Amino acid sequence: MKQRIVTAIILAAVLIPLVIFGHHFHLFAIASGILAAIAAYEFRKMLQKKHPLPLTVDLLAILLTVGFYIVGYLALTDIIPLRMLGLYLLFTSLFVMTLFIFIPELSTPDCGNLLLTMLYCGLGFLGLAFCHYQSRMLLITVLLIAILTDTSAYFFGIRFGRHRLAVKISPKKSVEGAVAGLVIGGGAGGLFAILLAVFPFPDYVTLLLSFGLSFLAQVGDLVASKFKRNHDIKDFSNLLPGHGGILDRFDSWMFIAANLMVIGLFIESIFPLVQVF
């Protein structure tokens, strides 16, 4: 526990200045891109456990992830046309199909895993960078909801947990903890967003959105847990003592941010008069 607390303090000491001052020279975006590359490495390391492949495949997966992140960030911040992101995805799909021919060890599932690595790791950190680009308060709201949901679910689950939530995925998670995480994370995050007018919605819509994001935080945590369960690992890496790896610590943050970004952009494209961000 002591090691976990020390790591959390170090993380906070690094992340808080980045969140507050990271808009200068796109520093937060650069840091997120680096984290996306590390996350891709961790994800490939997990996949290699059951089905080893040449190092070239892992390097390509990391490069594709970083490329997706860079093109996505430039497109979503209007530096390059948005269609470039779609073209990158099409190019990547064709490129992976070509690799299937030239790398004998590559199987059909391996091609899917290359794209999964790119999307899971790249999209999550792209979501965080996009939220920060839109507003520091938006990113802080996302992080606040994720952290409060995770922390309250953990402690309430230990103290009051009686009914298992997903035994085959994460045996320690309980229904009681999940409800506490939803109520505290969603409620406190919603109140924060309302008081600071983070979203251009009526208060009740902001509150509902906050509860939805709290729910997604728990879904993101379970997604990461199932990846680890399916590959018989406890943590993605030991980069962050007491917390595991980048993916272990950022799993729910990434999932919330990516969903918020995609859903918000979808709504704005369908209803041009509705402003989400």
Contacts in CASP RR format, 6 or more apart in sequence:
PFRMAT RR
TARGET T0000
AUTHOR 0000-0000-0000
METHOD contacts of the structure
MODEL  1
MKQRIVTAIILAAVLIPLVIFGHHFHLFAIASGILAAIAAYEFRKMLQKK
HPLPLTVDLLAILLTVGFYIVGYLALTDIIPLRMLGLYLLFTSLFVMTLF
IFIPELSTPDCGNLLLTMLYCGLGFLGLAFCHYQSRMLLITVLLIAILTD
TSAYFFGIRFGRHRLAVKISPKKSVEGAVAGLVIGGGAGGLFAILLAVFP
FPDYVTLLLSFGLSFLAQVGDLVASKFKRNHDIKDFSNLLPGHGGILDRF
DSWMFIAANLMVIGLFIESIFPLVQVF
3 241 0 8 1.000
3 242 0 8 1.000
4 241 0 8 1.000
4 242 0 8 1.000
4 243 0 8 1.000
6 241 0 8 1.000
7 240 0 8 1.000
7 241 0 8 1.000
7 242 0 8 1.000
7 243 0 8 1.000
8 243 0 8 1.000
11 240 0 8 1.000
11 243 0 8 1.000
11 249 0 8 1.000
18 27 0 8 1.000
18 28 0 8 1.000
18 31 0 8 1.000
19 28 0 8 1.000
19 132 0 8 1.000
19 136 0 8 1.000
19 139 0 8 1.000
19 140 0 8 1.000
19 143 0 8 1.000
20 136 0 8 1.000
21 27 0 8 1.000
22 28 0 8 1.000
22 31 0 8 1.000
22 132 0 8 1.000
23 132 0 8 1.000
23 133 0 8 1.000
23 136 0 8 1.000
28 129 0 8 1.000
28 132 0 8 1.000
29 73 0 8 1.000
29 129 0 8 1.000
29 132 0 8 1.000
29 133 0 8 1.000
32 69 0 8 1.000
32 125 0 8 1.000
32 126 0 8 1.000
32 128 0 8 1.000
32 129 0 8 1.000
32 132 0 8 1.000
33 66 0 8 1.000
33 69 0 8 1.000
33 70 0 8 1.000
33 125 0 8 1.000
33 129 0 8 1.000
35 125 0 8 1.000
35 246 0 8 1.000
35 250 0 8 1.000
36 65 0 8 1.000
36 66 0 8 1.000
36 69 0 8 1.000
36 121 0 8 1.000
36 122 0 8 1.000
36 124 0 8 1.000
36 125 0 8 1.000
36 126 0 8 1.000
37 62 0 8 1.000
37 65 0 8 1.000
37 66 0 8 1.000
38 239 0 8 1.000
38 246 0 8 1.000
39 65 0 8 1.000
39 121 0 8 1.000
39 122 0 8 1.000
39 125 0 8 1.000
39 236 0 8 1.000
39 246 0 8 1.000
39 247 0 8 1.000
39 250 0 8 1.000
39 254 0 8 1.000
40 61 0 8 1.000
40 62 0 8 1.000
40 65 0 8 1.000
40 66 0 8 1.000
40 117 0 8 1.000
40 118 0 8 1.000
40 121 0 8 1.000
40 122 0 8 1.000
41 58 0 8 1.000
41 62 0 8 1.000
42 236 0 8 1.000
42 237 0 8 1.000
42 239 0 8 1.000
42 245 0 8 1.000
42 246 0 8 1.000
42 247 0 8 1.000
43 61 0 8 1.000
43 117 0 8 1.000
43 120 0 8 1.000
43 121 0 8 1.000
43 227 0 8 1.000
43 236 0 8 1.000
43 247 0 8 1.000
44 57 0 8 1.000
44 58 0 8 1.000
44 61 0 8 1.000
44 62 0 8 1.000
44 117 0 8 1.000
45 58 0 8 1.000
45 236 0 8 1.000
45 237 0 8 1.000
46 227 0 8 1.000
46 228 0 8 1.000
46 231 0 8 1.000
46 233 0 8 1.000
46 236 0 8 1.000
47 53 0 8 1.000
47 113 0 8 1.000
47 117 0 8 1.000
47 231 0 8 1.000
48 58 0 8 1.000
49 231 0 8 1.000
49 232 0 8 1.000
49 233 0 8 1.000
50 231 0 8 1.000
50 232 0 8 1.000
51 107 0 8 1.000
51 109 0 8 1.000
51 110 0 8 1.000
53 103 0 8 1.000
53 105 0 8 1.000
53 106 0 8 1.000
53 110 0 8 1.000
54 103 0 8 1.000
54 105 0 8 1.000
56 103 0 8 1.000
57 99 0 8 1.000
57 103 0 8 1.000
57 105 0 8 1.000
57 106 0 8 1.000
57 110 0 8 1.000
57 114 0 8 1.000
60 99 0 8 1.000
60 114 0 8 1.000
61 113 0 8 1.000
61 114 0 8 1.000
61 117 0 8 1.000
61 118 0 8 1.000
64 92 0 8 1.000
64 95 0 8 1.000
64 114 0 8 1.000
64 117 0 8 1.000
64 118 0 8 1.000
65 117 0 8 1.000
65 118 0 8 1.000
65 121 0 8 1.000
65 122 0 8 1.000
67 88 0 8 1.000
68 88 0 8 1.000
68 89 0 8 1.000
68 92 0 8 1.000
68 118 0 8 1.000
68 119 0 8 1.000
68 122 0 8 1.000
68 123 0 8 1.000
68 126 0 8 1.000
69 122 0 8 1.000
69 125 0 8 1.000
69 126 0 8 1.000
69 129 0 8 1.000
71 80 0 8 1.000
71 84 0 8 1.000
71 85 0 8 1.000
71 88 0 8 1.000
72 84 0 8 1.000
72 85 0 8 1.000
72 88 0 8 1.000
72 126 0 8 1.000
73 126 0 8 1.000
73 129 0 8 1.000
73 130 0 8 1.000
73 133 0 8 1.000
74 80 0 8 1.000
74 84 0 8 1.000
75 81 0 8 1.000
75 82 0 8 1.000
75 83 0 8 1.000
75 84 0 8 1.000
75 85 0 8 1.000
76 82 0 8 1.000
76 85 0 8 1.000
76 126 0 8 1.000
76 130 0 8 1.000
76 133 0 8 1.000
76 261 0 8 1.000
76 265 0 8 1.000
77 130 0 8 1.000
77 133 0 8 1.000
92 115 0 8 1.000
92 118 0 8 1.000
93 115 0 8 1.000
96 111 0 8 1.000
96 112 0 8 1.000
96 114 0 8 1.000
96 115 0 8 1.000
97 111 0 8 1.000
99 106 0 8 1.000
99 111 0 8 1.000
99 114 0 8 1.000
100 106 0 8 1.000
100 108 0 8 1.000
100 111 0 8 1.000
121 247 0 8 1.000
123 254 0 8 1.000
123 258 0 8 1.000
123 262 0 8 1.000
124 254 0 8 1.000
124 255 0 8 1.000
124 257 0 8 1.000
124 258 0 8 1.000
125 250 0 8 1.000
125 254 0 8 1.000
126 258 0 8 1.000
126 261 0 8 1.000
127 254 0 8 1.000
127 257 0 8 1.000
127 258 0 8 1.000
127 260 0 8 1.000
127 261 0 8 1.000
128 139 0 8 1.000
128 142 0 8 1.000
128 250 0 8 1.000
128 253 0 8 1.000
128 254 0 8 1.000
128 257 0 8 1.000
130 257 0 8 1.000
130 261 0 8 1.000
131 138 0 8 1.000
131 139 0 8 1.000
131 142 0 8 1.000
131 257 0 8 1.000
131 260 0 8 1.000
131 261 0 8 1.000
132 138 0 8 1.000
132 139 0 8 1.000
134 277 0 8 1.000
135 198 0 8 1.000
135 277 0 8 1.000
137 196 0 8 1.000
137 198 0 8 1.000
138 198 0 8 1.000
138 277 0 8 1.000
139 257 0 8 1.000
140 192 0 8 1.000
141 189 0 8 1.000
141 190 0 8 1.000
141 192 0 8 1.000
141 193 0 8 1.000
141 196 0 8 1.000
141 198 0 8 1.000
141 210 0 8 1.000
142 213 0 8 1.000
142 253 0 8 1.000
142 256 0 8 1.000
142 257 0 8 1.000
142 260 0 8 1.000
143 253 0 8 1.000
144 185 0 8 1.000
144 188 0 8 1.000
144 189 0 8 1.000
144 192 0 8 1.000
145 185 0 8 1.000
145 186 0 8 1.000
145 188 0 8 1.000
145 189 0 8 1.000
145 190 0 8 1.000
145 210 0 8 1.000
145 213 0 8 1.000
145 214 0 8 1.000
145 217 0 8 1.000
145 256 0 8 1.000
146 213 0 8 1.000
146 217 0 8 1.000
146 252 0 8 1.000
146 253 0 8 1.000
146 256 0 8 1.000
148 181 0 8 1.000
148 184 0 8 1.000
148 185 0 8 1.000
148 186 0 8 1.000
148 188 0 8 1.000
148 189 0 8 1.000
148 214 0 8 1.000
149 181 0 8 1.000
149 182 0 8 1.000
149 184 0 8 1.000
149 185 0 8 1.000
149 186 0 8 1.000
149 214 0 8 1.000
149 217 0 8 1.000
149 218 0 8 1.000
149 252 0 8 1.000
150 181 0 8 1.000
150 217 0 8 1.000
150 221 0 8 1.000
150 252 0 8 1.000
152 177 0 8 1.000
152 180 0 8 1.000
152 181 0 8 1.000
152 183 0 8 1.000
152 184 0 8 1.000
152 185 0 8 1.000
153 173 0 8 1.000
153 177 0 8 1.000
153 178 0 8 1.000
153 180 0 8 1.000
153 181 0 8 1.000
153 218 0 8 1.000
154 177 0 8 1.000
156 176 0 8 1.000
156 177 0 8 1.000
156 180 0 8 1.000
156 181 0 8 1.000
157 173 0 8 1.000
157 174 0 8 1.000
157 176 0 8 1.000
157 177 0 8 1.000
157 180 0 8 1.000
160 174 0 8 1.000
160 176 0 8 1.000
160 177 0 8 1.000
160 180 0 8 1.000
161 174 0 8 1.000
161 175 0 8 1.000
161 176 0 8 1.000
161 177 0 8 1.000
162 174 0 8 1.000
162 175 0 8 1.000
162 176 0 8 1.000
163 174 0 8 1.000
163 175 0 8 1.000
163 176 0 8 1.000
164 171 0 8 1.000
164 173 0 8 1.000
164 174 0 8 1.000
164 175 0 8 1.000
165 173 0 8 1.000
165 174 0 8 1.000
165 175 0 8 1.000
165 177 0 8 1.000
165 178 0 8 1.000
166 173 0 8 1.000
166 222 0 8 1.000
166 225 0 8 1.000
168 229 0 8 1.000
169 222 0 8 1.000
169 225 0 8 1.000
169 226 0 8 1.000
169 229 0 8 1.000
170 221 0 8 1.000
170 222 0 8 1.000
170 225 0 8 1.000
170 229 0 8 1.000
173 222 0 8 1.000
173 225 0 8 1.000
178 218 0 8 1.000
181 214 0 8 1.000
181 218 0 8 1.000
182 211 0 8 1.000
182 214 0 8 1.000
182 215 0 8 1.000
182 218 0 8 1.000
185 210 0 8 1.000
185 214 0 8 1.000
185 217 0 8 1.000
186 207 0 8 1.000
186 210 0 8 1.000
186 211 0 8 1.000
186 212 0 8 1.000
186 213 0 8 1.000
186 214 0 8 1.000
187 207 0 8 1.000
187 210 0 8 1.000
187 211 0 8 1.000
187 214 0 8 1.000
189 210 0 8 1.000
189 214 0 8 1.000
190 206 0 8 1.000
190 207 0 8 1.000
190 209 0 8 1.000
190 210 0 8 1.000
190 211 0 8 1.000
191 207 0 8 1.000
192 198 0 8 1.000
193 199 0 8 1.000
193 206 0 8 1.000
193 209 0 8 1.000
193 210 0 8 1.000
194 203 0 8 1.000
194 206 0 8 1.000
194 207 0 8 1.000
198 206 0 8 1.000
199 205 0 8 1.000
199 206 0 8 1.000
199 209 0 8 1.000
199 276 0 8 1.000
200 275 0 8 1.000
200 276 0 8 1.000
201 209 0 8 1.000
213 256 0 8 1.000
213 259 0 8 1.000
213 260 0 8 1.000
216 252 0 8 1.000
216 255 0 8 1.000
216 256 0 8 1.000
216 259 0 8 1.000
217 252 0 8 1.000
217 253 0 8 1.000
217 255 0 8 1.000
217 256 0 8 1.000
218 252 0 8 1.000
219 255 0 8 1.000
220 251 0 8 1.000
220 252 0 8 1.000
220 254 0 8 1.000
220 255 0 8 1.000
220 256 0 8 1.000
221 251 0 8 1.000
221 252 0 8 1.000
221 255 0 8 1.000
223 251 0 8 1.000
223 255 0 8 1.000
224 236 0 8 1.000
224 247 0 8 1.000
224 248 0 8 1.000
224 251 0 8 1.000
224 252 0 8 1.000
228 234 0 8 1.000
228 235 0 8 1.000
228 236 0 8 1.000
235 244 0 8 1.000
235 245 0 8 1.000
235 248 0 8 1.000
236 244 0 8 1.000
236 245 0 8 1.000
236 246 0 8 1.000
236 247 0 8 1.000
236 248 0 8 1.000
237 244 0 8 1.000
237 245 0 8 1.000
237 246 0 8 1.000
237 247 0 8 1.000
237 248 0 8 1.000
238 244 0 8 1.000
238 245 0 8 1.000
239 245 0 8 1.000
239 246 0 8 1.000
240 246 0 8 1.000
240 248 0 8 1.000
240 249 0 8 1.000
243 249 0 8 1.000
264 276 0 8 1.000
264 277 0 8 1.000
265 276 0 8 1.000
267 274 0 8 1.000
267 276 0 8 1.000
268 274 0 8 1.000
268 275 0 8 1.000
268 276 0 8 1.000
268 277 0 8 1.000
END
